[in-house]
Amino acid sequence: MILSFECSINSEENVINVKENNQFIGKYHLINEPFCEKCSLPLDPELSICDNCWGIEYYFDAARTLGLYFKMNYEGTLSYITKPENDILSTHIRYLKNRRQYPINIKWAKPLGKAIALCINNRFIEFKSSDIIIPVPQHPNSINRRGYNQAEEIAKVACRELDIELKPDILRKAKDINMRDKNLEERRKLVIDAYQSTTRLNDETVLLIDDTFTTGSNVNECARILKNIGAQNVYVMVVGRDVFEY
């Protein structure tokens, strides 16, 4: 059976409506302002930058997210963040991450990729100036375990919707690292030299795509490498900003 997904943005409700084979299946709740200027974490209205970003050197020029990603064990300790009742965005991200459901779960890259493109076309217009799209790479061991790189699958859909060239081979992940249960500082140390490239860029503006943003360690290291090989600007677009309680 051929699966068809349609996404449409409702600016008044700040949602993206999702249909599968012409049947409405739910809404992706979009990120609300105010959020951190650097990492897109929702903020107390009196702040412009979150506590975790003070003093951190980011190599990307801007990072934006479609919505929020709530893990199954999220306990809701941040008073200014409300988890939607029917949070299909987090559900679809989890489905795509779950290697035990391959190949059925790979279909969720389609609505997520289309939703990212809608967000860029309607909210984050500056990202449309990107020359190329690069997905955050996975180590070959991870790809063998899951069957695919979820960031690349999302990027394949987004690049068609945005008419921006996909370049998945610019970066490769050289270290197979496990971020699970690691704190902020541990994550930042683990990703040092985790990514490599043997390519040169010629002042291109890069749109870096990933499924989730937790501490930003992975995308920041990718951005550092991309700047070193000649990228002029690096924008980061993710599906879900992980509500990570440091």
C-alpha positions as CSV (number, residue, x, y, z in Angstrom):
1,M,0.0,0.0,0.0
2,I,1.3,3.4,-1.0
3,L,1.2,5.8,2.0
4,S,0.5,9.5,1.4
5,F,1.0,12.2,3.9
6,E,-0.3,15.8,3.8
7,C,0.7,18.6,6.1
8,S,-0.9,22.1,6.3
9,I,0.0,24.9,8.7
10,N,-2.6,26.6,10.8
11,S,-1.0,29.9,12.0
12,E,-3.9,30.9,14.2
13,E,-3.7,27.7,16.3
14,N,0.1,27.4,15.8
15,V,-0.1,23.8,14.6
16,I,0.5,21.7,11.6
17,N,-2.4,19.5,10.6
18,V,-1.3,16.0,9.5
19,K,-3.2,13.6,7.2
20,E,-2.4,10.1,6.3
21,N,-4.1,8.8,3.1
22,N,-6.5,11.8,3.4
23,Q,-7.4,10.9,7.0
24,F,-6.7,13.4,9.7
25,I,-4.4,11.8,12.3
26,G,-3.5,14.8,14.5
27,K,-1.6,18.0,15.0
28,Y,2.0,18.9,15.4
29,H,2.1,21.6,18.0
30,L,4.7,24.3,17.0
31,I,7.2,26.0,19.2
32,N,5.8,29.1,20.9
33,E,7.7,32.2,21.7
34,P,9.5,33.1,23.8
35,F,12.4,30.7,23.3
36,C,16.2,30.9,23.7
37,E,17.8,32.9,20.9
38,K,20.5,30.3,20.6
39,C,19.0,26.8,21.3
40,S,15.2,27.3,21.0
41,L,14.5,26.1,24.5
42,P,11.3,27.6,25.8
43,L,12.0,30.4,28.2
44,D,10.6,32.4,31.1
45,P,9.2,35.5,29.3
46,E,11.7,37.7,31.1
47,L,14.7,36.0,29.5
48,S,16.2,36.0,26.0
49,I,18.9,33.3,26.5
50,C,18.6,30.2,28.7
51,D,21.0,29.5,31.5
52,N,22.6,26.6,29.6
53,C,23.7,28.8,26.7
54,W,25.5,31.6,28.7
55,G,29.2,31.5,27.9
56,I,28.9,28.7,25.4
57,E,30.5,29.1,22.0
58,Y,28.2,28.0,19.2
59,Y,29.5,27.5,15.7
60,F,26.1,27.5,14.1
61,D,24.5,30.8,13.2
62,A,20.9,29.9,14.4
63,A,19.1,26.8,15.6
64,R,15.3,26.4,15.3
65,T,12.8,23.6,15.9
66,L,9.5,22.6,14.7
67,G,8.1,21.8,18.2
68,L,9.0,20.2,21.5
69,Y,10.0,16.6,22.0
70,F,8.9,15.0,25.3
71,K,10.5,11.7,26.3
72,M,8.2,9.1,27.8
73,N,9.6,9.8,31.3
74,Y,9.2,13.6,31.2
75,E,7.9,14.7,34.6
76,G,7.0,18.3,33.7
77,T,9.1,20.2,36.2
78,L,9.4,23.3,34.0
79,S,6.4,25.5,34.9
80,Y,6.4,27.5,31.6
81,I,6.2,24.4,29.4
82,T,3.0,22.5,28.8
83,K,2.9,19.1,27.1
84,P,0.1,18.8,24.6
85,E,-2.6,16.3,25.4
86,N,-2.3,14.5,22.1
87,D,1.4,14.9,21.4
88,I,1.8,13.1,18.1
89,L,5.0,15.0,17.2
90,S,6.9,13.3,20.1
91,T,5.2,10.0,19.1
92,H,6.3,10.2,15.5
93,I,9.8,11.1,16.5
94,R,9.9,8.0,18.8
95,Y,8.6,5.8,16.1
96,L,11.3,7.0,13.8
97,K,14.0,6.4,16.4
98,N,12.8,2.9,17.2
99,R,14.9,0.4,15.3
100,R,12.7,-2.6,16.4
101,Q,10.0,-1.4,14.1
102,Y,12.0,-1.1,10.9
103,P,11.0,-0.9,8.1
104,I,7.5,0.1,9.1
105,N,8.6,3.1,11.2
106,I,10.6,4.8,8.4
107,K,7.3,6.2,7.0
108,W,7.2,8.8,9.7
109,A,10.1,10.7,8.0
110,K,7.6,11.8,5.4
111,P,5.3,14.0,7.5
112,L,8.2,15.2,9.7
113,G,10.2,16.3,6.7
114,K,7.2,18.0,5.1
115,A,6.5,19.8,8.4
116,I,10.0,21.1,8.7
117,A,9.7,22.5,5.2
118,L,6.4,24.2,6.0
119,C,8.0,25.7,9.1
120,I,10.9,27.1,7.1
121,N,8.7,28.5,4.4
122,N,6.3,30.1,6.9
123,R,8.3,30.9,10.0
124,F,12.1,30.7,9.6
125,I,12.4,32.4,6.2
126,E,16.1,33.1,6.5
127,F,16.8,29.4,6.3
128,K,15.5,29.3,2.7
129,S,18.7,31.0,1.6
130,S,20.6,27.8,2.3
131,D,22.6,26.4,-0.6
132,I,22.7,22.8,0.6
133,I,21.1,20.6,3.1
134,I,23.3,18.2,5.2
135,P,21.8,15.7,7.6
136,V,23.6,15.0,10.9
137,P,25.4,11.7,10.2
138,Q,25.2,8.5,12.2
139,H,28.0,6.1,12.8
140,P,27.8,3.0,10.5
141,N,27.2,0.9,13.6
142,S,24.1,2.9,14.4
143,I,22.9,2.7,10.9
144,N,23.3,-1.1,10.9
145,R,21.4,-1.3,14.2
146,R,18.5,0.9,13.1
147,G,18.6,0.3,9.3
148,Y,18.8,3.9,8.4
149,N,19.8,7.4,9.5
150,Q,16.6,9.1,10.7
151,A,18.0,12.6,10.1
152,E,18.9,11.7,6.5
153,E,15.4,10.3,5.9
154,I,13.8,13.5,7.2
155,A,16.2,15.6,5.1
156,K,15.4,13.7,1.9
157,V,11.8,14.8,2.2
158,A,12.6,18.4,3.3
159,C,15.0,19.0,0.4
160,R,12.4,18.1,-2.2
161,E,9.8,20.4,-0.5
162,L,12.3,23.2,-0.3
163,D,14.1,22.6,-3.6
164,I,17.5,22.7,-1.9
165,E,20.2,20.2,-2.8
166,L,20.9,17.3,-0.4
167,K,24.5,16.6,0.4
168,P,24.6,13.6,2.8
169,D,28.2,12.7,2.2
170,I,29.9,16.0,3.3
171,L,30.1,14.8,6.9
172,R,30.7,11.4,8.4
173,K,30.6,10.3,12.0
174,A,33.9,8.7,13.0
175,K,33.2,7.8,16.7
176,D,30.4,5.5,17.9
177,I,29.3,7.3,21.1
178,N,26.4,6.8,23.5
179,M,24.9,9.9,24.9
180,R,22.3,8.1,27.0
181,D,22.2,9.4,30.6
182,K,25.1,11.8,30.0
183,N,24.9,15.3,31.5
184,L,25.6,18.5,29.6
185,E,29.3,18.6,30.2
186,E,29.8,14.9,29.4
187,R,28.0,15.3,26.1
188,R,30.1,18.2,25.1
189,K,33.3,16.3,25.7
190,L,32.1,13.1,24.0
191,V,31.5,14.8,20.6
192,I,34.9,16.4,20.3
193,D,36.3,15.1,17.0
194,A,33.4,12.7,16.6
195,Y,32.7,14.1,13.1
196,Q,35.0,14.4,10.1
197,S,35.0,15.6,6.5
198,T,37.4,15.3,3.6
199,T,35.5,17.8,1.4
200,R,35.9,21.5,0.9
201,L,33.0,24.0,0.8
202,N,33.1,27.3,-1.1
203,D,31.3,29.8,1.2
204,E,28.0,27.9,1.0
205,T,25.3,28.4,3.5
206,V,24.4,25.0,5.0
207,L,21.1,23.9,6.5
208,L,21.9,21.1,9.0
209,I,19.0,18.8,9.8
210,D,18.5,16.5,12.7
211,D,15.5,14.8,14.4
212,T,16.1,16.2,17.9
213,F,18.1,18.8,19.7
214,T,19.0,18.0,23.3
215,T,22.1,19.8,24.4
216,G,23.1,20.8,20.9
217,S,26.5,19.1,21.3
218,N,26.2,17.1,18.1
219,V,25.0,19.9,15.8
220,N,27.5,22.3,17.3
221,E,30.4,19.9,16.6
222,C,29.1,19.4,13.0
223,A,28.8,23.2,12.6
224,R,32.4,23.6,13.8
225,I,33.6,21.1,11.2
226,L,31.5,22.7,8.4
227,K,32.9,26.2,9.2
228,N,36.5,24.7,9.2
229,I,36.0,23.3,5.7
230,G,34.6,26.5,4.2
231,A,30.9,27.0,5.1
232,Q,29.9,30.6,5.3
233,N,26.8,30.1,7.5
234,V,25.4,27.1,9.2
235,Y,21.7,27.0,10.2
236,V,20.3,24.1,12.3
237,M,16.7,22.9,11.9
238,V,15.4,20.0,14.0
239,V,12.0,18.4,14.4
240,G,11.9,18.3,18.1
241,R,13.6,20.4,20.8
242,D,14.1,17.9,23.6
243,V,12.8,19.2,26.9
244,F,16.0,18.1,28.6
245,E,16.1,18.8,32.3
246,Y,19.8,19.3,33.0
